Amino acid sequence: MLRLPKSLRTELKKPLGELHKSIDLIENPLQEQLSNDKLIIGIGDVTTRKLVDLELQPQICIVDNLVERHPVQNTLDHTDNIKYVDNPAGTLTDELIELLIDSINTATSEEPVIIVVDGEEDLAVLPCILNAPKDTLILYGQPKEGVVLVKTGEAFDKAENYYKQLIKE
């Protein structure tokens, strides 16, 4: 298991990519990504729900049934391919990392994967950036600000630097 050190918490609250007020504002690049059969990963309940509602279905959806630490009922039902994993807040468990890597290698538009995290999915963006193809787009919510669009090729070095600072337990 990897744990987030206190020294890195403030830094990881900054967007790892481009901050947009709404997914609606970046709909065209997302449609192009899907039409080219390139990977899209949605992280977070609100972000993922909005993508699915706009028919910009990510091949990988990562949710924890929480919005700003408050429980929500996840209504994603666009696939039966649902995986469950425990991952306490402020950590990356080996199980979550393995599931993310497996999903990156197997998920398709026809066979998307929903990963339901019991705990917190916030740090999942790091192993996704490090293990996904360089042309992958990752979207996650930036509380009270909008949605972050991460291009894995551009964010790789920063994500790798953060990942190396996580504490192995």
C-alpha positions in Angstrom: 0.0 0.0 0.0 1.1 3.6 -0.7 0.1 6.4 1.6 0.0 10.1 0.7 2.4 12.1 2.9 1.1 15.3 4.5 3.8 17.3 2.6 2.2 16.4 -0.7 -1.5 17.0 0.1 -1.6 20.7 -0.8 0.4 20.1 -4.1 -2.0 17.4 -5.2 -5.0 19.7 -4.8 -3.7 21.6 -7.8 -5.0 20.4 -11.2 -2.8 17.9 -13.0 -4.1 19.1 -16.3 -6.3 21.8 -17.9 -9.1 23.1 -15.6 -12.5 23.7 -17.4 -15.7 25.1 -15.9 -17.8 22.3 -17.4 -17.5 19.1 -19.4 -19.8 20.7 -22.0 -16.9 23.0 -22.9 -14.7 20.2 -23.9 -17.2 17.9 -25.5 -15.7 18.0 -29.0 -12.2 16.8 -28.1 -13.8 14.0 -26.1 -16.1 12.9 -29.0 -13.0 12.9 -31.2 -11.1 10.8 -28.7 -13.9 8.2 -28.6 -14.3 8.2 -32.4 -10.6 7.4 -32.7 -11.0 4.6 -30.2 -8.7 6.2 -27.7 -9.0 5.7 -24.0 -11.0 8.0 -21.8 -11.0 7.5 -18.0 -13.5 9.3 -15.8 -12.7 9.6 -12.1 -15.3 10.8 -9.6 -19.0 10.4 -9.3 -20.1 13.7 -10.7 -17.6 13.8 -13.6 -18.3 10.2 -14.6 -22.1 10.7 -14.4 -21.9 13.8 -16.6 -19.8 12.0 -19.2 -22.2 9.1 -19.4 -25.2 11.6 -19.6 -23.6 13.4 -22.5 -23.0 10.0 -24.2 -19.2 10.5 -23.9 -19.0 7.2 -22.1 -15.5 6.6 -20.7 -14.1 3.1 -21.1 -13.1 3.2 -17.4 -15.2 4.9 -14.7 -13.9 5.1 -11.2 -16.4 6.2 -8.5 -16.7 6.0 -4.7 -20.3 6.9 -4.2 -19.3 10.1 -2.5 -19.5 13.7 -3.6 -17.5 16.1 -1.5 -17.4 13.4 1.2 -21.2 13.0 1.2 -22.8 9.7 0.2 -24.6 9.6 -3.2 -26.4 6.8 -5.0 -24.4 5.7 -8.0 -26.7 5.2 -10.9 -24.2 4.1 -13.5 -25.7 1.2 -15.4 -24.2 1.3 -18.9 -22.3 -1.9 -18.3 -22.5 -5.1 -16.2 -18.7 -5.1 -15.9 -18.5 -3.6 -12.4 -15.5 -4.2 -10.1 -15.3 -3.5 -6.4 -12.2 -2.6 -4.4 -11.3 -1.3 -1.0 -9.1 1.8 -0.9 -8.9 3.9 2.3 -8.7 7.7 2.0 -5.2 9.0 1.3 -3.9 5.7 0.0 -3.4 3.6 -3.1 -3.8 -0.1 -2.3 -2.1 -2.7 -4.3 -5.5 -4.1 -5.2 -6.7 -0.8 -6.7 -3.4 -0.3 -8.6 -3.7 -3.9 -10.1 -7.3 -3.4 -11.0 -6.6 -0.1 -12.7 -3.8 -1.6 -14.7 -5.9 -4.6 -15.7 -8.8 -2.3 -16.7 -6.5 0.0 -18.7 -5.4 -3.2 -20.6 -8.8 -4.7 -21.2 -11.5 -2.0 -21.2 -13.0 -1.0 -24.5 -16.0 1.1 -25.7 -18.0 -2.1 -26.1 -16.8 -3.5 -22.8 -16.3 -0.6 -20.4 -15.4 -1.1 -16.7 -16.9 0.6 -13.7 -14.6 0.5 -10.6 -16.5 1.1 -7.4 -14.1 2.1 -4.6 -15.1 1.6 -1.0 -13.1 4.4 0.5 -11.7 7.1 -1.8 -10.7 7.2 -5.4 -8.9 10.6 -5.5 -5.3 9.2 -5.9 -6.3 6.8 -8.7 -5.4 9.5 -11.2 -1.7 8.9 -10.5 -1.5 5.2 -11.5 -3.9 5.9 -14.4 -1.5 8.5 -15.8 1.5 6.3 -15.3 0.0 3.1 -16.9 -2.4 4.4 -19.6 -1.3 5.0 -23.2 0.2 8.4 -23.8 -2.8 9.6 -25.8 -5.3 8.8 -23.0 -7.6 11.5 -21.6 -8.5 11.4 -17.9 -11.2 13.6 -16.4 -11.7 14.3 -12.8 -13.6 16.9 -10.7 -12.0 19.9 -9.1 -14.3 20.7 -6.2 -16.2 24.0 -6.6 -14.1 24.8 -9.7 -15.0 22.5 -12.6 -13.4 19.5 -14.3 -9.7 18.7 -15.0 -8.8 17.3 -18.4 -5.5 15.4 -18.1 -3.5 14.4 -21.2 -1.4 11.5 -19.9 1.6 12.2 -22.2 1.8 15.8 -20.8 1.2 14.9 -17.2 3.4 11.8 -17.0 6.6 13.4 -15.5 4.6 15.3 -12.8 2.6 12.2 -11.9 5.7 10.1 -11.7 7.3 12.7 -9.4 4.3 12.6 -7.1 4.1 8.8 -7.2 7.7 8.5 -6.1 6.9 10.6 -3.0 4.1 8.3 -1.8 5.1 6.3 1.3 5.3 2.5 0.9 3.7 0.7 3.8 
